[in-house]
Amino acid sequence: MESARFGFDNYHILLATLGASLLLAYWLPRMFLRRPPASTALLMACGMASAALSPQLASGIDPTQNPEIWEVAAEIVVIVVLFATGLRIDDLGNRRLWRLTIGLLAVTMPLTIAAVAALGWGLAGMTIGGAILLGAVLAPTDPVLAGDLQIGPPLEGREHPVRFGLTTEAGLNDGLAFPFVYLALHVAAQGASPDVWLAEWLLWDVLYRVVAGAVLGAGIGWVLGRILFALPSWNTLAASGPGVLALAGVFLTYGLVELAEGYGFIAAFVAGLVCRRAESDHDFHRRLHGFAVSIEHAITAILLVLLGSVMPTLWPFLDWTHAVIGFGLILVIRPLAGMLGLLGSDLTLRGRLVISTYGVRGIGSLYYLGYASTHVEFIDEGPLWAVVTFTVFASTVLHGLTATRMVESLDRNQVRAPAGASKGRGDPCD
């Protein structure tokens, strides 16, 4: 019998690399800083370094060749965090608070999509369909990577108006960007003439899918609330049930709504929001939220390392125009569009600047691009992946380095704020 030979298996190298990257990203900053910044950029940097040392690590996960992997992995992360985001909101607030969200969704997001699409078409030379897709993919703020800037876990309070605006925007705009992804798919498949696809897009992709996601999400959230907190009254799941039931709510909601052709992202957030209204002060909401966030953190960290490892394979597609688009979105387009969306709000100038500046880009963008790439073949697929991954990395660096101090500033000012300020009568972020 031939003697066994030792060798290095790529799979085991990948596991060791992931473990080392996760450990270094969270431990290394503490060696030099008392208040380390978010580790998201360092996770991606560790992935890039690993790919430089062992190029075969990225084989099989190149998003231009296998977008399905990124679509599915990002999809799971986003739906889990959207449900958890809905659970976070202690107080639905009043009309003044929700005016922030409406302005960000109705004004800021469309302006962002239009501006990025114009740059993609006019500056980077993308096709019309590719440029629209780029705008739709990069427009949503990310509910995953922006968690530190959002309101705290259930029953913790911290319903700061700035946090509330960023939380509800991130909870809803991931789903509301989907109609524009479908618009890009229509244009790429059928041409730019709206006579061919406009009616279908408006009635089906915009009206029906949005309404179905919101209504079905609310209904499923209400049923979940009854099952968890009321039935049977003498032995409810909330009394001793495990946190894994959060996944039951996420998967049930998303699966049923997608089967009904609604937007599952909208449904996941709305279901969490409505489920929270059932026994809203019950401590079981903490358990559900804690389990969901643990799952989200684990998968997100792995995804960021893998994303960093594939970035070197995308560099050949990257040029200066893509850098202009990425930095232009983060430093100019989002801040300006955010300020326009917040006109007329009760926030001070500083509060509006915080919301407008911290439009973090992340995992949701990967899902949308993966989804689009598996449905229609885009001429610009390589450049699209290059500019999106570059923008996500730039966002994690610029926002991650400053988010910790901003959170501390928000919390200090909230403590000093007069009673009632967090209810929308003013901005304690003075």
C-alpha positions as CSV (number, residue, x, y, z in Angstrom):
1,M,0.0,0.0,0.0
2,E,1.3,3.4,-1.0
3,S,2.3,5.6,2.0
4,A,0.1,8.6,2.7
5,R,1.6,11.9,1.7
6,F,1.1,15.2,3.5
7,G,0.0,18.3,1.5
8,F,-1.7,21.6,1.9
9,D,-5.4,21.6,1.1
10,N,-6.8,24.9,-0.1
11,Y,-9.9,24.4,2.0
12,H,-7.9,24.0,5.2
13,I,-5.7,27.0,4.2
14,L,-8.9,29.0,3.7
15,L,-10.2,28.0,7.2
16,A,-6.9,28.9,8.8
17,T,-6.8,32.2,6.9
18,L,-10.3,33.1,8.0
19,G,-9.6,32.3,11.6
20,A,-6.4,34.3,11.6
21,S,-8.0,37.3,9.8
22,L,-10.9,37.4,12.3
23,L,-8.6,37.3,15.3
24,L,-6.2,39.9,14.0
25,A,-8.9,42.3,12.8
26,Y,-10.5,42.4,16.3
27,W,-7.4,42.1,18.4
28,L,-4.7,44.1,16.6
29,P,-6.3,47.5,17.0
30,R,-6.4,47.1,20.8
31,M,-2.7,46.8,20.8
32,F,-2.4,50.4,19.7
33,L,-5.7,52.2,20.5
34,R,-7.8,52.4,23.7
35,R,-10.9,53.0,21.6
36,P,-10.4,51.0,18.4
37,P,-12.4,51.9,15.3
38,A,-14.8,49.5,13.6
39,S,-12.9,46.4,12.3
40,T,-14.7,46.2,8.9
41,A,-11.9,47.7,6.9
42,L,-9.3,45.6,8.7
43,L,-11.2,42.4,7.9
44,M,-11.1,43.3,4.2
45,A,-7.5,44.3,4.4
46,C,-6.7,40.9,6.0
47,G,-8.4,39.2,3.1
48,M,-6.4,41.2,0.6
49,A,-3.1,40.3,2.4
50,S,-4.1,36.6,2.5
51,A,-4.8,36.7,-1.3
52,A,-1.4,38.2,-1.9
53,L,0.3,35.5,0.1
54,S,-1.9,32.7,-1.3
55,P,-3.6,33.7,-4.6
56,Q,-5.4,30.3,-4.9
57,L,-7.7,31.3,-1.9
58,A,-9.8,33.4,-4.3
59,S,-10.3,30.6,-6.8
60,G,-13.9,29.6,-7.0
61,I,-15.4,32.7,-5.4
62,D,-14.6,35.3,-8.1
63,P,-17.9,37.3,-8.2
64,T,-17.6,37.8,-12.0
65,Q,-17.6,34.0,-12.4
66,N,-19.7,32.8,-9.5
67,P,-22.1,35.7,-8.4
68,E,-24.5,33.1,-7.0
69,I,-22.3,32.6,-3.9
70,W,-22.3,36.3,-3.1
71,E,-26.0,36.6,-3.8
72,V,-27.0,33.9,-1.4
73,A,-24.5,34.7,1.4
74,A,-25.3,38.4,1.3
75,E,-29.1,37.7,1.1
76,I,-29.0,35.7,4.4
77,V,-27.1,38.4,6.2
78,V,-29.4,41.2,5.0
79,I,-32.7,39.6,5.8
80,V,-31.5,38.6,9.3
81,V,-30.3,42.1,10.1
82,L,-33.4,43.7,8.7
83,F,-35.6,41.6,11.0
84,A,-33.3,42.4,13.9
85,T,-33.5,46.1,13.0
86,G,-37.2,46.0,13.2
87,L,-37.0,44.5,16.6
88,R,-34.7,47.2,17.8
89,I,-37.2,50.0,17.6
90,D,-38.7,50.6,21.1
91,D,-40.9,53.5,20.2
92,L,-42.4,54.1,16.8
93,G,-42.2,57.8,17.6
94,N,-44.3,60.4,15.9
95,R,-44.8,62.0,12.5
96,R,-41.9,64.4,13.0
97,L,-39.4,61.5,13.4
98,W,-40.8,59.6,10.4
99,R,-40.5,62.7,8.3
100,L,-36.7,62.2,8.4
101,T,-37.1,58.7,7.0
102,I,-39.6,59.8,4.3
103,G,-37.2,62.5,3.2
104,L,-34.3,60.1,3.0
105,L,-36.3,57.5,1.1
106,A,-38.3,59.8,-1.2
107,V,-35.7,62.4,-2.0
108,T,-32.2,61.2,-1.0
109,M,-32.3,57.7,-2.5
110,P,-33.6,58.6,-6.0
111,L,-31.2,61.6,-6.2
112,T,-28.3,59.3,-5.3
113,I,-29.4,56.7,-7.9
114,A,-29.6,59.3,-10.6
115,A,-26.3,61.0,-9.7
116,V,-24.4,57.7,-9.6
117,A,-26.0,56.4,-12.8
118,A,-25.1,59.6,-14.5
119,L,-21.5,59.2,-13.5
120,G,-21.4,55.6,-14.5
121,W,-22.8,56.4,-17.9
122,G,-21.1,59.7,-18.6
123,L,-17.7,59.3,-16.9
124,A,-17.1,55.5,-16.8
125,G,-18.7,54.8,-20.2
126,M,-21.1,52.1,-18.9
127,T,-24.2,51.1,-20.8
128,I,-27.5,52.7,-19.7
129,G,-28.6,49.5,-18.0
130,G,-25.2,49.0,-16.3
131,A,-25.2,52.6,-15.1
132,I,-28.8,52.4,-13.7
133,L,-27.8,49.1,-11.9
134,L,-24.7,50.8,-10.4
135,G,-26.9,53.6,-9.0
136,A,-29.4,51.2,-7.6
137,V,-26.8,48.9,-6.1
138,L,-24.9,51.7,-4.4
139,A,-27.8,53.9,-3.3
140,P,-29.0,52.0,-0.1
141,T,-27.4,52.6,3.2
142,D,-26.3,49.4,4.8
143,P,-28.2,48.0,7.8
144,V,-25.3,45.6,8.5
145,L,-22.2,47.7,8.6
146,A,-23.9,50.8,10.0
147,G,-25.2,49.0,13.1
148,D,-23.1,51.1,15.5
149,L,-24.8,54.3,14.4
150,Q,-28.3,53.0,14.8
151,I,-30.5,52.7,17.8
152,G,-29.6,50.3,20.5
153,P,-30.9,46.7,21.2
154,P,-34.5,46.2,22.3
155,L,-35.4,47.9,25.7
156,E,-32.2,49.9,25.7
157,G,-33.7,53.2,24.7
158,R,-31.2,55.5,22.9
159,E,-34.0,56.5,20.5
160,H,-31.9,59.5,19.4
161,P,-33.5,61.3,16.3
162,V,-30.3,60.8,14.3
163,R,-30.1,57.2,15.3
164,F,-33.8,56.7,14.5
165,G,-33.4,58.3,11.0
166,L,-30.4,56.1,10.1
167,T,-32.1,53.0,11.5
168,T,-35.4,53.3,9.7
169,E,-33.7,54.5,6.5
170,A,-31.5,51.4,6.5
171,G,-34.4,49.2,7.3
172,L,-36.5,50.3,4.4
173,N,-34.2,51.5,1.6
174,D,-32.7,48.1,1.0
175,G,-36.1,46.9,-0.2
176,L,-37.0,50.1,-1.9
177,A,-33.9,50.0,-4.1
178,F,-35.2,46.8,-5.6
179,P,-37.5,48.5,-8.2
180,F,-34.5,50.3,-9.6
181,V,-32.6,47.0,-9.8
182,Y,-35.5,45.7,-11.9
183,L,-35.5,48.8,-13.9
184,A,-31.8,48.1,-14.8
185,L,-32.7,44.5,-15.7
186,H,-35.5,45.7,-18.0
187,V,-33.3,48.2,-19.8
188,A,-30.5,45.7,-20.1
189,A,-32.8,43.0,-21.5
190,Q,-35.3,45.0,-23.5
191,G,-33.6,48.3,-24.4
192,A,-33.9,51.8,-23.2
193,S,-37.2,52.6,-24.8
194,P,-39.8,52.8,-21.9
195,D,-42.7,51.9,-24.2
196,V,-41.6,48.2,-23.9
197,W,-41.3,47.9,-20.1
198,L,-42.7,51.0,-18.3
199,A,-46.2,49.7,-17.6
200,E,-44.9,46.4,-16.2
201,W,-42.2,48.1,-14.2
202,L,-44.6,50.6,-12.5
203,L,-47.5,48.2,-11.9
204,W,-45.6,45.0,-11.0
205,D,-42.1,45.9,-9.9
206,V,-43.0,49.1,-8.1
207,L,-46.6,49.0,-6.9
208,Y,-47.4,45.4,-6.4
209,R,-44.1,44.2,-5.0
210,V,-43.7,47.0,-2.6
211,V,-47.3,46.8,-1.3
212,A,-47.1,43.0,-1.1
213,G,-43.9,43.1,0.9
214,A,-45.2,45.7,3.4
215,V,-48.7,44.2,3.9
216,L,-47.6,40.5,4.0
217,G,-44.7,41.4,6.3
218,A,-47.0,43.2,8.7
219,G,-49.4,40.2,8.7
220,I,-46.7,37.6,9.3
221,G,-45.2,39.8,12.0
222,W,-48.5,40.0,13.8
223,V,-49.0,36.2,13.6
224,L,-45.5,35.7,14.9
225,G,-46.2,38.0,17.8
226,R,-49.3,35.9,18.7
227,I,-47.4,32.6,18.4
228,L,-44.5,33.8,20.5
229,F,-46.3,35.8,23.2
230,A,-49.9,34.7,23.4
231,L,-50.5,31.1,22.2
232,P,-51.0,29.1,24.4
233,S,-51.4,31.6,27.2
234,W,-50.3,29.1,29.8
235,N,-47.0,28.1,28.1
236,T,-45.9,30.7,25.6
237,L,-42.6,30.4,23.6
238,A,-41.5,33.7,25.0
239,A,-41.4,32.3,28.5
240,S,-38.5,29.9,27.7
241,G,-38.1,29.7,23.9
242,P,-34.6,29.9,22.3
243,G,-33.3,32.9,20.4
244,V,-33.1,30.7,17.3
245,L,-36.8,31.5,16.8
246,A,-35.6,34.7,15.3
247,L,-34.4,32.7,12.3
248,A,-37.8,31.1,12.1
249,G,-39.4,34.5,11.8
250,V,-36.8,35.7,9.3
251,F,-37.0,32.6,7.0
252,L,-40.7,32.2,7.2
253,T,-41.4,35.9,6.4
254,Y,-38.8,36.1,3.6
255,G,-39.8,32.8,2.0
256,L,-43.5,33.4,2.0
257,V,-43.3,36.9,0.7
258,E,-40.8,36.0,-2.1
259,L,-43.2,33.2,-3.1
260,A,-45.9,35.8,-3.4
261,E,-43.5,37.9,-5.6
262,G,-43.3,40.7,-3.0
263,Y,-40.1,42.3,-1.8
264,G,-38.8,40.1,1.0
265,F,-36.4,42.8,2.3
266,I,-39.3,45.1,3.1
267,A,-41.2,42.3,4.6
268,A,-38.4,41.2,6.9
269,F,-38.0,44.7,8.4
270,V,-41.8,45.3,8.7
271,A,-42.3,41.8,10.3
272,G,-39.7,42.6,12.9
273,L,-41.3,46.0,13.5
274,V,-44.8,44.5,14.0
275,C,-43.6,41.5,16.0
276,R,-41.9,43.9,18.4
277,R,-45.3,45.5,19.1
278,A,-46.5,42.3,20.7
279,E,-45.5,42.6,24.3
280,S,-43.1,45.3,23.4
281,D,-41.6,45.4,26.9
282,H,-41.0,41.6,27.1
283,D,-37.3,40.6,27.6
284,F,-37.7,37.8,25.0
285,H,-37.1,40.5,22.4
286,R,-33.6,40.9,23.7
287,R,-33.0,37.1,23.2
288,L,-34.4,37.2,19.6
289,H,-32.3,40.3,18.7
290,G,-29.1,39.0,20.3
291,F,-29.3,35.7,18.5
292,A,-30.0,37.4,15.1
293,V,-27.1,39.8,15.6
294,S,-24.7,37.0,16.5
295,I,-25.5,35.2,13.3
296,E,-25.3,38.4,11.3
297,H,-21.9,39.4,12.8
298,A,-20.4,35.9,12.1
299,I,-21.4,35.7,8.5
300,T,-20.6,39.4,7.8
301,A,-17.1,39.0,9.1
302,I,-16.5,36.0,6.9
303,L,-17.9,37.8,3.9
304,L,-15.7,40.8,4.4
305,V,-12.6,38.7,4.6
306,L,-13.6,36.8,1.4
307,L,-14.5,40.1,-0.3
308,G,-11.0,41.5,0.5
309,S,-9.5,38.3,-0.9
310,V,-11.2,38.7,-4.3
311,M,-10.4,42.4,-4.6
312,P,-7.0,41.7,-6.3
313,T,-8.8,39.7,-9.0
314,L,-11.0,42.8,-9.7
315,W,-8.2,45.3,-9.9
316,P,-7.7,44.9,-13.7
317,F,-11.2,46.3,-14.1
318,L,-10.6,49.3,-11.8
319,D,-9.6,52.7,-13.1
320,W,-9.6,56.3,-12.0
321,T,-13.2,56.8,-13.1
322,H,-14.4,54.2,-10.6
323,A,-12.4,55.8,-7.8
324,V,-14.1,59.1,-8.7
325,I,-17.5,57.4,-8.5
326,G,-16.8,55.7,-5.2
327,F,-15.3,58.8,-3.4
328,G,-17.8,61.1,-5.2
329,L,-20.7,59.0,-3.7
330,I,-19.3,58.9,-0.2
331,L,-18.0,62.5,0.0
332,V,-20.3,64.5,-2.2
333,I,-23.4,62.8,-3.6
334,R,-24.7,61.2,-0.4
335,P,-24.0,64.2,1.8
336,L,-25.7,66.6,-0.6
337,A,-28.6,64.4,-1.4
338,G,-29.0,63.7,2.3
339,M,-29.1,67.4,3.2
340,L,-31.8,67.9,0.5
341,G,-33.9,65.0,1.8
342,L,-33.8,66.5,5.3
343,L,-34.8,70.0,4.4
344,G,-37.7,71.1,6.6
345,S,-36.8,68.7,9.4
346,D,-36.5,69.7,13.0
347,L,-32.9,68.6,13.3
348,T,-30.1,71.1,13.7
349,L,-27.5,71.5,11.0
350,R,-25.1,69.1,12.9
351,G,-27.8,66.4,13.1
352,R,-28.5,66.7,9.4
353,L,-24.8,66.5,8.6
354,V,-24.4,63.3,10.6
355,I,-27.3,61.5,8.9
356,S,-26.2,62.8,5.5
357,T,-22.5,61.8,5.9
358,Y,-23.0,58.4,7.4
359,G,-24.6,56.6,4.5
360,V,-22.5,53.4,4.9
361,R,-22.3,51.1,1.8
362,G,-21.9,47.4,2.4
363,I,-23.4,43.9,2.2
364,G,-26.7,44.9,0.6
365,S,-24.8,46.2,-2.4
366,L,-23.2,42.8,-2.9
367,Y,-26.5,41.1,-2.8
368,Y,-28.1,43.4,-5.4
369,L,-25.2,43.1,-7.8
370,G,-25.1,39.3,-7.3
371,Y,-28.8,39.1,-7.9
372,A,-28.7,41.1,-11.1
373,S,-25.6,39.2,-12.4
374,T,-27.4,35.9,-12.1
375,H,-30.5,37.2,-14.0
376,V,-29.0,39.2,-16.9
377,E,-25.6,39.2,-18.4
378,F,-24.3,42.8,-18.2
379,I,-21.5,44.0,-20.5
380,D,-20.1,46.0,-17.6
381,E,-20.1,43.2,-15.1
382,G,-16.4,43.3,-14.3
383,P,-16.3,47.1,-13.8
384,L,-19.5,46.9,-11.8
385,W,-18.0,44.5,-9.3
386,A,-14.8,46.5,-9.2
387,V,-16.4,49.8,-8.4
388,V,-18.9,48.3,-5.9
389,T,-16.2,46.5,-4.0
390,F,-13.9,49.6,-4.1
391,T,-16.7,51.7,-2.8
392,V,-17.6,49.3,0.0
393,F,-13.9,49.2,1.1
394,A,-13.6,53.0,1.0
395,S,-16.8,53.3,3.0
396,T,-15.6,50.9,5.7
397,V,-12.4,52.9,6.0
398,L,-13.8,56.4,6.0
399,H,-16.9,55.7,8.1
400,G,-15.3,53.0,10.3
401,L,-12.5,55.3,11.4
402,T,-14.9,57.9,12.7
403,A,-18.1,56.0,13.7
404,T,-16.9,55.3,17.2
405,R,-16.3,58.9,18.1
406,M,-19.6,59.9,16.5
407,V,-21.5,57.3,18.5
408,E,-19.9,58.6,21.7
409,S,-20.8,62.2,20.8
410,L,-24.4,61.2,20.1
411,D,-24.8,59.4,23.4
412,R,-23.1,62.2,25.4
413,N,-25.4,64.8,23.9
414,Q,-28.5,62.6,24.4
415,V,-27.7,62.4,28.1
416,R,-27.4,66.2,28.3
417,A,-30.5,66.8,26.2
418,P,-33.7,68.1,27.9
419,A,-36.6,65.8,28.5
420,G,-38.6,65.3,25.3
421,A,-35.8,66.1,22.9
422,S,-35.6,62.6,21.6
423,K,-39.3,62.7,20.8
424,G,-38.8,64.9,17.8
425,R,-39.1,68.4,19.2
426,G,-35.5,69.1,18.6
427,D,-32.1,67.6,18.0
428,P,-30.0,66.9,21.1
429,C,-27.0,66.7,18.8
430,D,-26.2,70.4,19.2
